[in-house]
Amino acid sequence: MSKKELDIKNVLLIMQTALATIVFAVSIGYIFEKSYLLFLECILTLLIFLLAYNNYKYFKKKLVTPLLLILGVILIIGVII
């Protein structure tokens, strides 16, 4: 792996960690304030698509990626409807 590709991988993993932390914090906030649901679903969808991309591109888990993509699409449909 080149240095530039390694830097991009590190940035994506940091983004994944940050989104997971935000999802955790908003989930706790959702217990007390139900109006956080839309924000929580949007952030969770972003996290799932980022997980799918990282699994496909860097971790080579070909079986998990389609499942994550399907889950992400289901969540987008849930947010829209």
C-alpha positions in Angstrom: 0.0 0.0 0.0 1.3 3.4 -0.9 1.5 6.2 1.7 -1.4 8.1 0.1 -3.6 5.1 0.2 -2.6 4.4 3.8 -3.5 8.0 4.7 -6.9 7.7 3.1 -7.5 4.4 4.9 -6.6 6.0 8.2 -8.9 9.0 7.6 -11.8 6.6 6.7 -11.2 4.5 9.8 -11.2 7.7 12.0 -14.4 8.8 10.3 -15.9 5.4 11.0 -14.9 5.6 14.7 -16.3 9.2 15.0 -19.6 8.2 13.4 -19.9 5.2 15.7 -19.2 7.5 18.7 -21.9 10.0 17.5 -24.4 7.2 17.0 -23.7 5.9 20.5 -24.1 9.4 22.0 -27.3 10.2 20.1 -28.7 6.8 21.0 -28.3 7.7 24.6 -29.9 11.1 23.9 -32.8 9.4 22.1 -33.7 7.6 25.3 -34.5 11.0 26.8 -35.6 13.0 23.8 -37.5 11.2 21.1 -37.1 13.9 18.5 -33.5 12.7 17.8 -34.8 9.7 15.8 -34.4 11.3 12.3 -30.8 12.5 13.1 -30.0 9.1 14.6 -31.2 7.3 11.5 -29.3 9.6 9.1 -26.0 9.2 11.0 -26.5 5.4 11.3 -27.1 5.2 7.6 -23.9 7.1 6.9 -22.0 4.8 9.3 -23.4 1.7 7.6 -22.4 2.9 4.1 -18.9 3.8 5.4 -18.7 0.3 7.0 -19.7 -1.3 3.7 -17.1 0.8 1.8 -14.3 0.0 4.2 -15.2 -3.7 4.2 -15.2 -3.8 0.4 -12.1 -1.7 -0.2 -9.7 -2.4 2.6 -10.8 -5.5 4.6 -11.9 -7.6 1.6 -15.0 -9.0 3.3 -17.0 -9.6 0.2 -19.9 -11.4 2.0 -20.6 -8.7 4.6 -20.6 -5.8 2.1 -23.9 -6.6 0.3 -25.6 -7.2 3.7 -24.5 -3.7 4.8 -25.6 -2.1 1.6 -29.0 -3.7 1.8 -29.3 -2.6 5.5 -28.3 1.0 4.4 -30.9 1.1 1.7 -33.6 -0.1 4.1 -32.6 2.6 6.5 -32.7 5.3 3.8 -36.2 4.1 2.7 -37.2 4.3 6.4 -36.0 7.8 6.7 -37.7 8.9 3.5 -41.0 7.3 4.4 
